[in-house]
Amino acid sequence: MQQIAAAGDSRALEDVRVGALGKKGSIAELLKTLGGMTPEQRKTQGPLFNGLRDRAADAIAARKRELEGEALEARLMTERVDVTLPAPEAAEGSVHPVSHVRDELIAIFADLDFKVAEGPDVETDEYNFSKLNIPPEHPARQMHDTFYLKPQSDSTRTLLRTHTSPVQVRTMLAQKPPIRIIAPGRTYRRDYDATHSPMFHQVEGLVVDSETHLGHLKWILEEFCKAYFELPAIGMRLRPSYFPFTEPSVEVDIQCDRSGGQIRFGEGRDWMEIAGAGMVHPRVLEMCGVDPEYYHGFAFGFGIDRLAMLKYGIPDLRPFFESDLRWLRHYGFAALDIAALHESLSQ
């Protein structure tokens, strides 16, 4: 015990352990003598020898913990960091383009008097499909398009939301018109290539009141596109389309020029689809507890990742989610580059 207490480091303590508990150690030699003793002697000496072995092993383990603690304390004393030192000249971190574009969208729509609404990523089949007038046979409900989760104990079918439209449903169920919200967030679909990802980001807008019409929708989208792409004017056209939750439904195209291997907005004779939109279907309003005889509204949706690609010249969607520091340093934004309308959004 004196040798154990006097061991000044792990090497010395190991020497003591081998000398006492090793195959040829002093305690091991005592245990070997039990074989030559009478049964009565073994009955007396056995517990003494085994107790000595156990006490020595416990003492060695306790001393080992003490030495490790002392070594750690000594190491921490030599590795102290002076937090008063100035920060590095070049900041290492950056804001992801998706996060920055999301802030840009919120700033623009806040100026148009929209509030931000949020909802869960894991949704019920009812909110994600049924209350949006999407029938059971619709392709979007099939397993090859949607990530379904195991049924809950009450047999409720849950899934990873395929769009942020359930936030619109939850908002209409929770509050009475007038409603004027945007719902940015993550969405999930079974798709993966240069322009599609299994997890991506959307922002949807919803306006419900007694006076709104399709002209208001077009004006909102024009004002957004001018502010986002930082243009004084931009051409826009609405093409008839079909979505189960809007009637009439439109695809929104904006004017662009694709010549010279670049895309320039606000000029040229080409068109690019930028969003889907339409007047909220009366059945959706009714299923969400809103009187379609008195209230009506419009909804629209953009892909946040695609907006980031278009504005900042990012050719491939997949690196958005690969955490490559070189990519983030190139396309990322400084932490203090806050999106604000009183100055250039992208600065």
C-alpha positions in Angstrom: 0.0 0.0 0.0 2.9 2.3 0.7 4.4 1.6 -2.7 1.0 2.3 -4.4 0.6 5.6 -2.6 4.2 6.6 -3.4 3.9 5.9 -7.2 4.4 9.3 -8.9 3.2 8.4 -12.4 1.5 5.7 -14.4 4.7 3.9 -15.2 5.7 3.6 -11.6 2.2 2.4 -10.6 2.3 -0.2 -13.3 5.5 -1.5 -11.9 3.9 -1.8 -8.5 0.9 -3.7 -10.0 3.1 -6.2 -11.8 5.2 -6.7 -8.7 2.1 -7.5 -6.6 -0.6 -8.9 -9.0 1.4 -10.1 -12.0 2.0 -13.8 -12.7 5.1 -13.8 -10.6 4.1 -11.1 -8.2 4.1 -11.3 -4.4 0.4 -11.8 -4.0 0.3 -14.3 -6.9 3.0 -16.3 -5.2 0.9 -16.3 -2.0 -2.1 -17.6 -3.9 0.0 -20.5 -5.3 0.8 -21.8 -1.8 -2.9 -22.6 -1.3 -2.5 -25.8 -3.3 -0.1 -27.3 -0.7 -2.2 -26.5 2.3 -4.7 -28.7 4.1 -8.4 -28.0 3.7 -8.5 -26.4 7.1 -5.6 -24.1 6.3 -7.1 -23.1 2.9 -10.3 -22.3 4.6 -8.4 -19.8 6.8 -5.7 -18.5 4.5 -7.8 -18.4 1.2 -10.1 -15.5 2.2 -7.0 -13.5 3.6 -5.0 -13.9 0.4 -8.0 -13.1 -1.9 -8.9 -10.1 0.3 -5.4 -8.8 0.1 -5.5 -9.2 -3.7 -8.8 -7.3 -3.9 -7.6 -4.5 -1.6 -4.4 -4.1 -3.7 -6.4 -4.0 -7.0 -8.8 -1.4 -5.6 -6.0 0.8 -4.3 -4.1 0.6 -7.6 -7.3 1.6 -9.5 -7.9 4.5 -7.2 -4.3 5.7 -7.5 -4.6 5.4 -11.3 -7.6 7.7 -11.3 -5.8 10.2 -9.1 -2.8 10.2 -11.4 -5.0 10.7 -14.5 -6.8 13.6 -12.9 -3.5 15.2 -11.9 -2.1 14.8 -15.5 -5.3 16.3 -17.0 -5.1 19.3 -14.6 -1.5 19.8 -15.5 -2.3 19.6 -19.2 -5.2 22.1 -18.9 -2.9 24.5 -17.1 -0.5 24.5 -20.0 -3.2 24.7 -22.7 -5.1 27.8 -21.5 -6.4 30.1 -24.2 -6.2 33.9 -23.8 -9.8 34.9 -24.8 -8.7 38.5 -24.8 -6.7 38.0 -28.0 -8.2 39.7 -31.1 -10.2 37.5 -33.5 -8.6 36.4 -36.8 -8.6 39.0 -39.5 -10.6 36.7 -41.8 -13.8 35.1 -40.3 -14.0 31.4 -41.0 -17.7 30.9 -40.8 -20.3 32.0 -43.4 -24.1 32.1 -43.8 -25.5 29.4 -46.2 -27.1 30.9 -49.4 -30.4 29.2 -48.6 -30.4 30.9 -45.1 -29.5 34.3 -46.7 -32.2 34.0 -49.4 -34.8 33.0 -46.8 -33.9 36.2 -44.9 -34.3 38.1 -48.2 -37.7 36.7 -48.8 -38.9 37.5 -45.3 -37.6 41.1 -45.6 -39.4 41.6 -48.9 -42.7 40.1 -47.9 -42.6 41.8 -44.5 -42.5 45.1 -46.4 -45.7 43.8 -48.2 -47.3 43.2 -44.8 -47.0 39.5 -44.7 -46.3 37.6 -41.5 -44.2 34.4 -41.2 -46.1 31.2 -40.2 -44.4 27.8 -39.5 -45.5 24.2 -39.1 -44.1 20.7 -38.3 -41.9 18.8 -40.8 -43.8 15.6 -40.0 -47.4 16.0 -41.1 -50.6 14.0 -41.2 -52.0 12.7 -44.5 -55.1 14.8 -43.8 -53.3 18.2 -43.6 -50.7 17.4 -46.3 -53.2 16.0 -48.9 -56.9 15.7 -47.9 -57.6 19.2 -46.7 -55.8 20.6 -49.8 -58.3 18.8 -52.1 -55.7 16.2 -53.3 -57.7 13.0 -54.0 -56.6 9.6 -52.9 -55.6 8.5 -56.4 -53.4 11.6 -57.0 -49.8 10.6 -58.1 -48.3 12.8 -55.3 -49.8 10.4 -52.7 -48.0 7.4 -54.1 -45.0 5.8 -52.2 -42.6 6.6 -55.0 -43.1 10.4 -54.4 -43.7 10.7 -50.7 -41.7 9.6 -47.6 -44.3 7.9 -45.4 -43.6 7.0 -41.8 -44.9 4.2 -39.7 -48.6 4.6 -38.7 -49.1 5.9 -35.2 -50.9 4.0 -32.4 -54.3 5.5 -33.4 -53.6 4.4 -37.1 -53.0 8.1 -38.2 -50.9 8.1 -41.3 -47.9 10.5 -41.1 -45.3 11.6 -43.6 -42.6 14.1 -44.2 -44.4 17.1 -45.7 -44.1 17.3 -49.5 -44.8 21.1 -49.5 -45.4 23.9 -47.0 -49.1 24.1 -47.9 -50.1 22.3 -44.6 -49.0 25.5 -42.9 -51.7 27.3 -44.8 -54.3 24.7 -43.6 -53.1 25.1 -40.0 -53.3 28.9 -40.3 -56.8 28.9 -41.7 -58.0 26.4 -39.0 -56.4 28.5 -36.2 -57.5 32.1 -37.2 -60.2 33.9 -39.0 -59.7 36.0 -42.1 -58.2 38.4 -43.0 -55.0 36.2 -43.4 -51.8 37.3 -45.0 -48.8 35.0 -44.4 -45.8 33.3 -45.9 -44.6 29.9 -44.9 -40.9 29.2 -45.5 -39.5 25.8 -44.5 -38.1 22.4 -45.4 -40.0 19.9 -47.6 -39.3 16.4 -48.7 -39.8 14.3 -51.9 -38.2 11.3 -53.4 -36.1 13.0 -56.1 -32.4 13.6 -56.6 -30.5 15.2 -59.5 -28.8 18.4 -60.4 -32.0 20.4 -59.9 -33.8 18.3 -57.3 -33.0 17.1 -53.8 -34.8 14.7 -51.4 -34.9 17.6 -48.9 -35.3 21.1 -50.2 -36.8 24.5 -49.2 -40.0 26.2 -50.2 -41.8 29.4 -49.4 -45.6 29.7 -49.9 -47.8 32.7 -49.5 -51.5 32.9 -48.6 -53.9 35.8 -48.6 -57.6 35.3 -47.6 -60.1 38.1 -47.3 -63.3 39.3 -48.8 -61.9 41.5 -51.6 -58.8 40.0 -53.1 -58.6 38.8 -56.7 -56.1 37.5 -59.3 -54.9 41.0 -60.1 -53.7 41.4 -56.5 -51.8 38.1 -56.9 -50.0 39.3 -60.0 -49.1 42.6 -58.4 -47.6 40.9 -55.3 -45.5 38.5 -57.5 -44.3 41.4 -59.7 -43.3 43.4 -56.6 -41.5 40.5 -55.1 -39.5 39.6 -58.3 -38.5 43.3 -58.8 -37.2 43.5 -55.2 -35.6 40.1 -55.1 -33.7 40.4 -58.5 -33.1 44.1 -57.8 -34.7 45.4 -61.0 -36.7 48.5 -61.7 -39.2 46.6 -63.8 -39.7 43.0 -64.9 -42.0 41.4 -67.5 -44.3 38.7 -66.2 -47.0 36.4 -67.7 -49.4 33.9 -66.1 -50.1 30.6 -68.0 -53.2 28.5 -67.2 -52.3 25.4 -65.2 -53.8 22.9 -62.7 -53.2 22.4 -59.0 -55.8 20.6 -56.8 -55.8 23.3 -54.2 -56.3 26.4 -56.4 -58.9 27.3 -59.1 -58.0 28.9 -61.4 -54.4 27.9 -61.3 -51.5 29.5 -63.1 -47.8 29.0 -63.7 -45.8 32.3 -63.3 -43.1 33.1 -65.9 -40.7 36.1 -65.8 -38.9 37.8 -68.7 -35.3 36.8 -69.3 -32.5 36.6 -71.8 -30.6 33.3 -72.2 -28.1 34.4 -74.9 -24.4 34.3 -74.2 -24.5 31.4 -71.8 -26.0 33.6 -69.1 -29.5 34.3 -67.8 -30.4 38.0 -67.3 -33.8 38.9 -66.0 -35.8 42.0 -66.9 -34.7 41.9 -70.5 -34.8 39.7 -73.7 -37.5 37.7 -75.3 -37.3 34.5 -73.3 -39.4 33.3 -70.4 -38.6 31.3 -67.3 -41.0 29.6 -64.9 -40.5 31.0 -61.4 -43.6 30.0 -59.3 -47.0 28.2 -59.2 -50.0 30.2 -58.0 -53.8 30.6 -58.2 -57.0 31.4 -56.3 -57.6 29.2 -53.3 -60.1 26.5 -54.2 -63.5 26.9 -52.5 -63.4 23.3 -51.3 -60.1 24.0 -49.5 -61.6 27.1 -47.8 -64.6 25.1 -46.8 -62.6 22.2 -45.4 -60.5 24.7 -43.4 -63.6 26.3 -41.8 -63.7 29.4 -44.0 -66.9 30.4 -45.7 -66.2 30.3 -49.5 -69.4 32.4 -50.2 -67.9 35.4 -48.4 -64.2 34.9 -48.4 -61.7 34.0 -51.1 -58.0 34.3 -51.5 -54.9 33.4 -53.5 -51.8 31.3 -52.8 -48.3 31.1 -54.4 -45.2 29.1 -54.0 -41.4 29.4 -54.8 -38.5 27.0 -54.4 -36.0 28.8 -52.1 -33.1 26.7 -53.4 -33.9 27.5 -57.0 -34.2 31.2 -56.3 -30.7 31.1 -54.8 -29.4 29.3 -57.8 -30.9 31.8 -60.2 -29.8 34.9 -58.4 -26.3 33.8 -57.4 -25.3 31.7 -60.4 -25.1 28.3 -58.6 -25.3 25.6 -61.4 -26.0 22.5 -59.3 -28.4 21.9 -56.3 -26.5 19.0 -54.8 -23.6 20.9 -53.3 -26.1 22.9 -51.2 -26.3 19.9 -48.8 -22.7 18.5 -49.0 -21.1 20.8 -46.4 -18.1 21.5 -48.6 -16.2 24.4 -46.9 -14.7 25.5 -50.2 -18.2 25.8 -51.7 -19.5 27.6 -48.6 -16.6 30.1 -48.6 -17.3 30.8 -52.3 -21.1 31.1 -52.2 -21.6 31.9 -48.5 -22.3 35.3 -46.9 -20.7 37.0 -44.0 -22.6 36.8 -40.7 -23.3 40.6 -40.7 -24.6 40.7 -44.3 -28.1 41.1 -43.1 -30.8 41.3 -45.8 -32.6 44.7 -45.7 -34.6 46.6 -48.2 -33.0 50.0 -47.4 -29.8 48.7 -49.1 -29.0 46.0 -51.7 -30.4 42.7 -50.5 -27.5 40.7 -51.7 -24.8 42.9 -50.1 
